[in-house]
């Protein structure tokens, strides 16, 4: 579905991604782990088109999207759940959901989202800024879902959530994945990423240093400590 081929991404003169390559298969949940500042968010920004790479290619569903504007990538079926949610606090839940579609929000699309995130159905007319942190995260995911994507990029989706809400969000992501949506998760919660992902990448200094299955990483204390500073 998605293939990242030897991309190099910069912020001005700062070289952030140094030739990373990986694939996301159809129906897969891929987790990218790493310490702060290693290039995880830049990887997402490169894929979505907010910070296009200067070198390399990004292939999505057989199309070269490396130089494609972000809005055209969205039309192809790529959605983003950004770090920090980036909601409109003074708009209602429904109005925030409407910002996730290029055209008018249909009842079919709305009902599909509410079937996975029923809490939003109870809050449709409530201002987003009055929601709890967990509800706001569900709204951010709902906004990404209304466009009926085939790939969702999630940047630190579990950040700041209580353990109970983490479990709820894991269940939501699994439901989304069962609908046939591929998911890329950038995360720092190692145990959570190991639980939800089917494959893991470890990043350091803008490069991918390790790739494998969650069960392989959980049995690799050297990689866990070297690249994440933790043990499982």
N, C-alpha and C positions, 0 to 999 in steps of 0.2 A: 504493500500500500504506500508506504513512505520510505524513501531511501535518501539518506544524507551522505553525500559523497565528498569527502576530503575538503570540508569547508573551512575557510579562514575568515573570521569576522573581527572587525575593528570598531573601536570608539575613537574617532579622530585618528591619532597616530598610535593609540594603544592597541596592541595586537592581543585580542582576548581568546579567540578560539584558534587552535593551531592544528588544522587538518583533521577534524573529527569526522568519523564515518560510522553509520549504524543504520539499521532497518527497523521498521515497525511493520509487523505482519497484520493482515486483516483479522480483526477480532482479538488482538493481543492487548495486554496491559503491560507497558514497559515502564520501569522505574529508573530514574537517573538520580544517583546519590552523590554527595560530595560536600565538603566543607563550604562555608561562605566564601564567595569570591572566586570560585573555580571555573565559572562559566556556565552554570546550569541555566540560569535565567536568560543569558545571552543565546544559548542554544534554542530556547523556546522563541525568543524574539527573532532569531534568524529564520526559523521555520514559518512563523506566522507572517513575516514580512515587515516587521517593525524596524529591524536592524539587519538588512540583507547582507549576506557574506560578499566579500570582494573576490574571493576565489572559491572554486568548487561548485558543486551542483546540489540542488534539492529536487528530487523527483517525487511527485505525488500522483498516485493513480495513473501512472504511465506518462504524465505530463511534466515537462521541465518548468518549475515555478520559481526558479532562482531569482529572476528579475521581475516577477509578477507582483503588482501592488497588493497590499494586504486585503483590500476589499474584494478583489477577484479571487484570492485564496479562500476567503470566507464563502464565496459563492460556490466554490468547488467542494465545500464540505468540511472545512477546518474551522474549529471554534476554540476560543481561549477562555480559561478561567484564570484571571490574573492574580498575582500575589497582592494581598490587601483588598481584594474584591472589587474596588473601583465602582461602587454603586452610586446612584444619584439619591442622596439621603432625603431630599425634599419631595421626590416623586414617589408615587405609590408602588406597591409590589407589581401590580399589573403594568404600570407605565415603564418600570425598569425592564420587565420582560419584553415589552414592545421594542425596546432599544436593541434587542438581540436579533431582530429580523430586518431584512432590507425592505420588504414590503409590509403589508398589514398583517398583524398577528391574527391567525385564524383560530376559530374555536377548536378545530382538530389539533393544531399544534399546542394550544394551551392545555387541552385535556390530556394530551400525551405527557406533557411535563408534570401536570398535577397528579397523574397516576403514579409517578415515581416520587414526587415531592408533595404529598398531600397537605403538609403544613402550610404551603404557599396558598393553597386554595382557601384556607381559613383567614388569610391575611391580604387578600388581593387589593383591598382598598386602603390598607394601612401604609403609612409612609415608611420607606425602607430604613430611614435613620432611627426609627423606634423599635426595630427588630433586635433580637438578641444576636450575639456573635454567631452562634450556630445557624440561626435562621437566615442571617445575611449571607453566610457561606452557601446555604442551600439556594438562595436567590441567585447568587453569582453563577452557580451551576445550572440553575433553571434558565437563566438568560443565555447561557452557552448552548443549551439543548433546544431552544425553541426554533432554531434555524434548521433543525433535523440534520446535524452533522454526521459525518462518518469517522471523523477523528477529532478528539477533544484533547487539548493541551492544558494541563493543570499545574500551576506554579505554586508550590507550597500550600495545597488545599487544606492541610490539617493544622496549619499554623494558628496557635492561640486557642485551640479547642480543648475542652475538657475531655477526659478519657471516654466518658459515656457518649459524647457527641462524635468522637473519633470513630467509635464502633458503628454508630448510625451512618456516618459518611462512607465508611468502608462498604456497608451494605448498599448504599445508594449507587456508588461507583460500580459495584458488581452488577446491579440491576441494569445500569446503563450499558455495561459491556455485554450483557446477555441479549440486549437489543441489537447487537451487531456493531456497536460503536467501538472503535479502537481508542485506547487511552494512553497518553504519555503523561507520567507524573514525575515532576521534579520535587524532591522531598529531602528533609533532613532527619525525619523520624525513621530510624533504621528498621526497627521492629515492625512498624506499620507498613513500610514499603515492602519488606520481605513477605508480609502476610498477603498483600493485595496483588503484587506484581507477578507476572509469569516469567519475566526475565529482568535482570538488573545490569545497569552500567555504572561504573564508578569513575568519577572525573577528578582530575587534579591538574591545576595550572593550564586549564583550557584544552586538556587532552583526555581521551578515554583511556584509562589505565587497566581496567578489568571489565570483563563481560561474562555473564553466566547465569545459572539458575539460582533462585533464592536459597534453595537447600544447599547448594554448593558454597554460596557466600557465608551462610550461617555456620559452616564447618571450616571456614578459612579465617581464623583469628588474625593471621598476619595481614591479610588484605583489609580486614575491618579496622584494625588498629592503624595501619599505615595511611589509609586514605580517608578514614572517618574518625579516627581517634577513639573508637568504642569497641566493646566486645558484646556479643549477643549470647 
